[in-house]
């Protein structure tokens, strides 16, 4: 398994993108393997950046990345609009609005994640 290959096929699911390939890889990881040392520096940087983020942030970030990867030329306003529409129920449930999606996108962009 190549731990640096983060490009897995995925579909948009209830809380964001879901990849059966990544799930399968996760369950195939031996418990004793120190994978951190095998990771590419960019992947390590992303994991360090995301490690303290809450579930909603991660859900929005993953959905932003998923929608952007399927719509390469999308501008940021349209991206925020699409993700806000896709996640409207979750945002409402957490008492957040589309400005939260925009804040996540700006945060990811500022840190060269997306």
GUZA-704842 format. One record per residue: residue number from 1; residue in one letter; chain; x, y, z of N, C-alpha, C in turn. Coordinates in Angstrom, 2 decimals. Layout:
BEGIN
+-----+------+-------+---------+---------+---------+---------+---------+---------+---------+---------+---------+
:  nr : rest : kette :      nx :      ny :      nz :     cax :     cay :     caz :      cx :      cy :      cz :
+-----+------+-------+---------+---------+---------+---------+---------+---------+---------+---------+---------+
: NUM :    a :     A :       X :       Y :       Z :       X :       Y :       Z :       X :       Y :       Z :
...
+-----+------+-------+---------+---------+---------+---------+---------+---------+---------+---------+---------+
END
This chain:
BEGIN
+-----+------+-------+---------+---------+---------+---------+---------+---------+---------+---------+---------+
:  nr : rest : kette :      nx :      ny :      nz :     cax :     cay :     caz :      cx :      cy :      cz :
+-----+------+-------+---------+---------+---------+---------+---------+---------+---------+---------+---------+
:   1 :    x :     A :    0.85 :   -1.18 :    0.00 :    0.00 :    0.00 :    0.00 :    0.89 :    1.24 :    0.00 :
:   2 :    x :     A :    0.63 :    2.17 :   -0.90 :    1.35 :    3.44 :   -0.97 :    0.63 :    4.45 :   -0.10 :
:   3 :    x :     A :    1.20 :    4.78 :    1.07 :    0.53 :    5.68 :    2.00 :    0.47 :    7.11 :    1.49 :
:   4 :    x :     A :    1.24 :    7.43 :    0.47 :    1.23 :    8.79 :   -0.07 :    0.20 :    8.97 :   -1.18 :
:   5 :    x :     A :   -0.42 :    7.89 :   -1.62 :   -1.44 :    7.98 :   -2.66 :   -2.77 :    8.33 :   -2.01 :
:   6 :    x :     A :   -3.05 :    9.62 :   -1.97 :   -4.30 :   10.07 :   -1.34 :   -5.41 :   10.24 :   -2.36 :
:   7 :    x :     A :   -5.13 :    9.97 :   -3.61 :   -6.13 :   10.11 :   -4.66 :   -6.91 :    8.81 :   -4.81 :
:   8 :    x :     A :   -7.97 :    8.69 :   -4.05 :   -8.83 :    7.51 :   -4.09 :  -10.16 :    7.89 :   -4.73 :
:   9 :    x :     A :  -10.80 :    6.94 :   -5.39 :  -12.15 :    7.17 :   -5.89 :  -13.07 :    7.37 :   -4.70 :
:  10 :    x :     A :  -14.00 :    8.30 :   -4.84 :  -14.94 :    8.55 :   -3.75 :  -16.25 :    9.11 :   -4.31 :
:  11 :    x :     A :  -17.26 :    9.01 :   -3.50 :  -18.58 :    9.56 :   -3.80 :  -18.99 :   10.45 :   -2.65 :
:  12 :    x :     A :  -19.86 :   11.41 :   -2.94 :  -20.38 :   12.26 :   -1.87 :  -21.43 :   11.47 :   -1.11 :
:  13 :    x :     A :  -21.26 :   11.41 :    0.21 :  -22.14 :   10.64 :    1.06 :  -22.75 :   11.58 :    2.09 :
:  14 :    x :     A :  -23.36 :   11.07 :    3.12 :  -24.09 :   11.89 :    4.09 :  -23.26 :   13.01 :    4.69 :
:  15 :    x :     A :  -22.08 :   12.71 :    5.19 :  -21.26 :   13.71 :    5.87 :  -20.06 :   14.15 :    5.05 :
:  16 :    x :     A :  -20.07 :   13.91 :    3.77 :  -18.95 :   14.29 :    2.91 :  -18.53 :   13.13 :    2.04 :
:  17 :    x :     A :  -17.36 :   13.24 :    1.44 :  -16.89 :   12.17 :    0.55 :  -16.65 :   10.88 :    1.31 :
:  18 :    x :     A :  -16.94 :    9.77 :    0.65 :  -16.69 :    8.45 :    1.21 :  -15.97 :    7.63 :    0.16 :
:  19 :    x :     A :  -14.91 :    6.96 :    0.57 :  -14.13 :    6.12 :   -0.33 :  -14.06 :    4.71 :    0.21 :
:  20 :    x :     A :  -14.65 :    3.77 :   -0.51 :  -14.55 :    2.37 :   -0.08 :  -13.11 :    1.89 :   -0.21 :
:  21 :    x :     A :  -12.35 :    2.43 :   -1.19 :  -10.93 :    2.07 :   -1.33 :  -10.14 :    2.49 :   -0.09 :
:  22 :    x :     A :  -10.37 :    3.71 :    0.37 :   -9.65 :    4.21 :    1.55 :  -10.06 :    3.43 :    2.80 :
:  23 :    x :     A :  -11.33 :    3.10 :    2.90 :  -11.81 :    2.29 :    4.02 :  -11.12 :    0.93 :    4.02 :
:  24 :    x :     A :  -11.04 :    0.31 :    2.86 :  -10.38 :   -0.99 :    2.73 :   -8.91 :   -0.87 :    3.13 :
:  25 :    x :     A :   -8.24 :    0.19 :    2.64 :   -6.84 :    0.41 :    3.00 :   -6.67 :    0.58 :    4.51 :
:  26 :    x :     A :   -7.58 :    1.33 :    5.11 :   -7.52 :    1.57 :    6.56 :   -7.55 :    0.24 :    7.32 :
:  27 :    x :     A :   -8.45 :   -0.67 :    6.95 :   -8.57 :   -1.93 :    7.65 :   -7.44 :   -2.90 :    7.32 :
:  28 :    x :     A :   -6.69 :   -2.62 :    6.26 :   -5.54 :   -3.44 :    5.90 :   -4.23 :   -2.98 :    6.56 :
:  29 :    x :     A :   -4.26 :   -1.87 :    7.27 :   -3.05 :   -1.35 :    7.90 :   -2.71 :   -2.21 :    9.11 :
:  30 :    x :     A :   -1.50 :   -2.75 :    9.15 :   -1.10 :   -3.49 :   10.35 :   -1.01 :   -2.55 :   11.54 :
:  31 :    x :     A :   -1.45 :   -3.00 :   12.70 :   -1.47 :   -2.17 :   13.90 :   -0.08 :   -1.65 :   14.28 :
:  32 :    x :     A :    0.96 :   -2.41 :   14.00 :    2.29 :   -2.05 :   14.46 :    3.06 :   -1.17 :   13.47 :
:  33 :    x :     A :    2.55 :   -0.94 :   12.29 :    3.30 :   -0.18 :   11.29 :    3.32 :    1.30 :   11.64 :
:  34 :    x :     A :    4.51 :    1.88 :   11.66 :    4.66 :    3.32 :   11.88 :    4.56 :    4.01 :   10.53 :
:  35 :    x :     A :    3.34 :    4.38 :   10.16 :    3.11 :    4.95 :    8.83 :    3.56 :    6.40 :    8.74 :
:  36 :    x :     A :    3.63 :    7.10 :    9.83 :    3.98 :    8.52 :    9.78 :    5.33 :    8.71 :    9.12 :
:  37 :    x :     A :    6.28 :    7.86 :    9.42 :    7.61 :    8.01 :    8.84 :    7.60 :    7.76 :    7.33 :
:  38 :    x :     A :    6.61 :    7.04 :    6.81 :    6.51 :    6.76 :    5.39 :    5.78 :    7.83 :    4.60 :
:  39 :    x :     A :    5.19 :    8.79 :    5.28 :    4.37 :    9.79 :    4.61 :    5.20 :   10.87 :    3.94 :
:  40 :    x :     A :    4.71 :   11.32 :    2.81 :    5.28 :   12.46 :    2.11 :    5.15 :   13.70 :    3.01 :
:  41 :    x :     A :    6.09 :   14.63 :    2.90 :    6.07 :   15.83 :    3.75 :    4.79 :   16.64 :    3.58 :
:  42 :    x :     A :    4.26 :   16.72 :    2.36 :    3.01 :   17.47 :    2.13 :    1.83 :   16.80 :    2.84 :
:  43 :    x :     A :    1.79 :   15.49 :    2.82 :    0.72 :   14.75 :    3.50 :    0.84 :   14.97 :    5.01 :
:  44 :    x :     A :    2.07 :   14.92 :    5.54 :    2.28 :   15.18 :    6.96 :    1.79 :   16.57 :    7.34 :
:  45 :    x :     A :    2.10 :   17.55 :    6.50 :    1.69 :   18.94 :    6.76 :    0.17 :   19.04 :    6.83 :
:  46 :    x :     A :   -0.51 :   18.38 :    5.90 :   -1.98 :   18.41 :    5.88 :   -2.54 :   17.75 :    7.15 :
:  47 :    x :     A :   -2.00 :   16.60 :    7.51 :   -2.49 :   15.90 :    8.70 :   -2.26 :   16.71 :    9.97 :
:  48 :    x :     A :   -1.11 :   17.34 :   10.08 :   -0.84 :   18.19 :   11.25 :   -1.82 :   19.36 :   11.28 :
:  49 :    x :     A :   -2.07 :   19.96 :   10.13 :   -3.00 :   21.08 :   10.05 :   -4.42 :   20.66 :   10.47 :
:  50 :    x :     A :   -4.85 :   19.48 :   10.05 :   -6.23 :   19.04 :   10.28 :   -6.45 :   18.34 :   11.62 :
:  51 :    x :     A :   -5.40 :   17.97 :   12.32 :   -5.55 :   17.08 :   13.48 :   -6.43 :   17.63 :   14.60 :
:  52 :    x :     A :   -6.48 :   18.92 :   14.78 :   -7.29 :   19.49 :   15.86 :   -8.60 :   20.10 :   15.39 :
:  53 :    x :     A :   -8.96 :   19.87 :   14.15 :  -10.20 :   20.44 :   13.61 :  -11.39 :   19.59 :   14.04 :
:  54 :    x :     A :  -12.54 :   20.24 :   14.21 :  -13.75 :   19.51 :   14.62 :  -14.38 :   18.78 :   13.44 :
:  55 :    x :     A :  -15.35 :   17.95 :   13.74 :  -15.97 :   17.10 :   12.72 :  -16.63 :   17.92 :   11.61 :
:  56 :    x :     A :  -17.32 :   19.00 :   11.96 :  -17.98 :   19.80 :   10.93 :  -16.95 :   20.43 :   10.01 :
:  57 :    x :     A :  -15.88 :   20.96 :   10.57 :  -14.81 :   21.54 :    9.75 :  -14.28 :   20.51 :    8.77 :
:  58 :    x :     A :  -13.99 :   19.30 :    9.26 :  -13.45 :   18.24 :    8.40 :  -14.45 :   17.85 :    7.32 :
:  59 :    x :     A :  -15.71 :   17.80 :    7.69 :  -16.77 :   17.46 :    6.72 :  -16.85 :   18.51 :    5.62 :
:  60 :    x :     A :  -16.83 :   19.78 :    6.00 :  -16.89 :   20.86 :    5.03 :  -15.63 :   20.87 :    4.18 :
:  61 :    x :     A :  -14.47 :   20.71 :    4.80 :  -13.20 :   20.69 :    4.07 :  -13.17 :   19.56 :    3.05 :
:  62 :    x :     A :  -13.59 :   18.38 :    3.46 :  -13.60 :   17.22 :    2.55 :  -14.57 :   17.44 :    1.40 :
:  63 :    x :     A :  -15.71 :   18.04 :    1.70 :  -16.70 :   18.30 :    0.65 :  -16.20 :   19.37 :   -0.30 :
:  64 :    x :     A :  -15.58 :   20.43 :    0.22 :  -14.98 :   21.45 :   -0.64 :  -13.96 :   20.82 :   -1.58 :
:  65 :    x :     A :  -13.10 :   19.98 :   -1.04 :  -12.07 :   19.32 :   -1.85 :  -12.69 :   18.40 :   -2.90 :
:  66 :    x :     A :  -13.71 :   17.66 :   -2.51 :  -14.38 :   16.75 :   -3.43 :  -15.04 :   17.50 :   -4.58 :
:  67 :    x :     A :  -15.80 :   18.54 :   -4.26 :  -16.49 :   19.31 :   -5.30 :  -15.48 :   20.00 :   -6.20 :
:  68 :    x :     A :  -14.41 :   20.55 :   -5.62 :  -13.39 :   21.23 :   -6.42 :  -12.66 :   20.25 :   -7.34 :
:  69 :    x :     A :  -12.40 :   19.04 :   -6.86 :  -11.70 :   18.05 :   -7.69 :  -12.54 :   17.59 :   -8.87 :
:  70 :    x :     A :  -13.85 :   17.64 :   -8.72 :  -14.74 :   17.25 :   -9.82 :  -15.12 :   18.42 :  -10.72 :
:  71 :    x :     A :  -14.81 :   19.64 :  -10.30 :  -15.12 :   20.86 :  -11.05 :  -13.87 :   21.75 :  -11.04 :
:  72 :    x :     A :  -12.87 :   21.35 :  -11.80 :  -11.54 :   21.98 :  -11.76 :  -11.56 :   23.49 :  -11.92 :
:  73 :    x :     A :  -12.41 :   24.03 :  -12.77 :  -12.40 :   25.46 :  -13.07 :  -13.41 :   26.27 :  -12.27 :
:  74 :    x :     A :  -13.96 :   25.69 :  -11.22 :  -14.97 :   26.39 :  -10.43 :  -14.33 :   27.55 :   -9.66 :
:  75 :    x :     A :  -15.02 :   28.69 :   -9.63 :  -14.49 :   29.81 :   -8.83 :  -14.93 :   29.64 :   -7.37 :
:  76 :    x :     A :  -14.25 :   30.33 :   -6.49 :  -14.49 :   30.14 :   -5.05 :  -15.91 :   30.49 :   -4.62 :
:  77 :    x :     A :  -16.50 :   31.52 :   -5.21 :  -17.88 :   31.89 :   -4.85 :  -18.85 :   30.77 :   -5.19 :
:  78 :    x :     A :  -18.71 :   30.21 :   -6.38 :  -19.58 :   29.11 :   -6.81 :  -19.33 :   27.87 :   -5.96 :
:  79 :    x :     A :  -18.06 :   27.62 :   -5.63 :  -17.71 :   26.47 :   -4.79 :  -18.38 :   26.59 :   -3.42 :
:  80 :    x :     A :  -18.29 :   27.75 :   -2.81 :  -18.93 :   27.98 :   -1.50 :  -20.44 :   27.81 :   -1.62 :
:  81 :    x :     A :  -21.00 :   28.34 :   -2.69 :  -22.45 :   28.22 :   -2.91 :  -22.87 :   26.76 :   -3.04 :
:  82 :    x :     A :  -22.13 :   25.98 :   -3.85 :  -22.48 :   24.57 :   -4.05 :  -22.37 :   23.78 :   -2.75 :
:  83 :    x :     A :  -21.27 :   23.97 :   -2.03 :  -21.07 :   23.22 :   -0.79 :  -22.08 :   23.65 :    0.27 :
:  84 :    x :     A :  -22.38 :   24.93 :    0.32 :  -23.40 :   25.42 :    1.26 :  -24.75 :   24.78 :    0.96 :
:  85 :    x :     A :  -25.09 :   24.64 :   -0.32 :  -26.34 :   23.98 :   -0.69 :  -26.31 :   22.49 :   -0.33 :
:  86 :    x :     A :  -25.21 :   21.83 :   -0.64 :  -25.08 :   20.40 :   -0.34 :  -25.15 :   20.14 :    1.16 :
:  87 :    x :     A :  -24.60 :   21.04 :    1.94 :  -24.49 :   20.86 :    3.38 :  -25.47 :   21.72 :    4.17 :
:  88 :    x :     A :  -26.51 :   22.22 :    3.53 :  -27.43 :   23.15 :    4.19 :  -28.04 :   22.57 :    5.47 :
:  89 :    x :     A :  -28.43 :   21.30 :    5.44 :  -29.02 :   20.69 :    6.64 :  -28.02 :   20.59 :    7.78 :
:  90 :    x :     A :  -26.79 :   20.18 :    7.46 :  -25.75 :   20.06 :    8.49 :  -25.37 :   21.42 :    9.04 :
:  91 :    x :     A :  -25.27 :   22.42 :    8.17 :  -24.94 :   23.77 :    8.62 :  -26.03 :   24.30 :    9.55 :
:  92 :    x :     A :  -27.28 :   24.11 :    9.15 :  -28.40 :   24.56 :    9.97 :  -28.42 :   23.84 :   11.31 :
:  93 :    x :     A :  -28.17 :   22.54 :   11.27 :  -28.14 :   21.72 :   12.49 :  -27.08 :   22.24 :   13.47 :
:  94 :    x :     A :  -25.96 :   22.72 :   12.94 :  -24.87 :   23.23 :   13.77 :  -24.92 :   24.75 :   13.95 :
:  95 :    x :     A :  -26.03 :   25.34 :   13.49 :  -26.24 :   26.80 :   13.60 :  -25.13 :   27.60 :   12.92 :
:  96 :    x :     A :  -24.77 :   27.13 :   11.72 :  -23.76 :   27.80 :   10.89 :  -24.40 :   28.21 :    9.58 :
:  97 :    x :     A :  -23.73 :   29.15 :    8.89 :  -24.23 :   29.61 :    7.60 :  -23.14 :   29.44 :    6.55 :
:  98 :    x :     A :  -23.42 :   29.92 :    5.35 :  -22.46 :   29.77 :    4.26 :  -21.15 :   30.51 :    4.53 :
:  99 :    x :     A :  -21.17 :   31.51 :    5.41 :  -19.91 :   32.19 :    5.73 :  -18.94 :   31.24 :    6.43 :
: 100 :    x :     A :  -19.47 :   30.21 :    7.12 :  -18.61 :   29.19 :    7.72 :  -17.89 :   28.41 :    6.63 :
: 101 :    x :     A :  -18.61 :   28.04 :    5.58 :  -18.01 :   27.33 :    4.44 :  -16.93 :   28.20 :    3.82 :
: 102 :    x :     A :  -17.22 :   29.47 :    3.65 :  -16.24 :   30.40 :    3.10 :  -15.00 :   30.50 :    4.00 :
: 103 :    x :     A :  -15.21 :   30.55 :    5.31 :  -14.09 :   30.62 :    6.26 :  -13.21 :   29.37 :    6.16 :
: 104 :    x :     A :  -13.84 :   28.20 :    6.05 :  -13.07 :   26.96 :    5.91 :  -12.26 :   27.00 :    4.62 :
: 105 :    x :     A :  -12.90 :   27.41 :    3.52 :  -12.20 :   27.49 :    2.24 :  -11.01 :   28.45 :    2.33 :
: 106 :    x :     A :  -11.21 :   29.61 :    2.93 :  -10.12 :   30.58 :    3.08 :   -8.97 :   30.00 :    3.92 :
: 107 :    x :     A :   -9.33 :   29.29 :    4.99 :   -8.35 :   28.67 :    5.86 :   -7.54 :   27.63 :    5.09 :
: 108 :    x :     A :   -8.23 :   26.79 :    4.33 :   -7.56 :   25.76 :    3.54 :   -6.68 :   26.39 :    2.47 :
: 109 :    x :     A :   -7.17 :   27.42 :    1.84 :   -6.41 :   28.11 :    0.77 :   -5.16 :   28.77 :    1.35 :
: 110 :    x :     A :   -5.33 :   29.47 :    2.44 :   -4.22 :   30.17 :    3.09 :   -3.10 :   29.21 :    3.47 :
: 111 :    x :     A :   -3.46 :   27.98 :    3.80 :   -2.48 :   26.97 :    4.21 :   -2.11 :   26.01 :    3.07 :
: 112 :    x :     A :   -2.48 :   26.38 :    1.85 :   -2.15 :   25.60 :    0.64 :   -2.61 :   24.15 :    0.72 :
: 113 :    x :     A :   -3.78 :   23.95 :    1.31 :   -4.37 :   22.62 :    1.40 :   -5.26 :   22.35 :    0.20 :
: 114 :    x :     A :   -5.95 :   23.37 :   -0.26 :   -6.87 :   23.22 :   -1.40 :   -6.52 :   24.27 :   -2.45 :
+-----+------+-------+---------+---------+---------+---------+---------+---------+---------+---------+---------+
END
